[in-house]
Amino acid sequence: MARLTITVTDEQNALLDELSEDGGQYESKSAAVRDFIQAGERVAELEREVERLNRERRQLLEQRAEHDELVRYAEDQQEQEQHVQNRREKAVWTRMRWWVLGEPSA
């Protein structure tokens, strides 16, 4: 294991002392610093994962918007086709009247 010398503030040193004293959470200041470094690495990994999930969420929202737009378009097309079909089923005299006077709005 490599040996490293660092400079910390008085408050940070006091915290390390507290954490590594008898009955403290760590057996030594070095163990505490190693754990803090590992925690920082986990935080960085979680931040990357959050960013990845946010990108995925944005893509899903965009896909949903495209899907909703396609559904509306398909429904409009169905309505238009149904309207055309209904017009074709009307009697010739009715269609002639519409041709002359205009088709009444539904």
Buried (B, 14 or more C-beta within 10 A) or exposed (E): EEEEEEEEEEEEEEBBEEBBEEEBEBEEBBBBBEEBEEEEEEEEEEEEEEEEEEEEEEEEEEEEEEEEEEEEEEEEEEEEEEEEEEEEEEEEEEBEBEEEEEEEEE
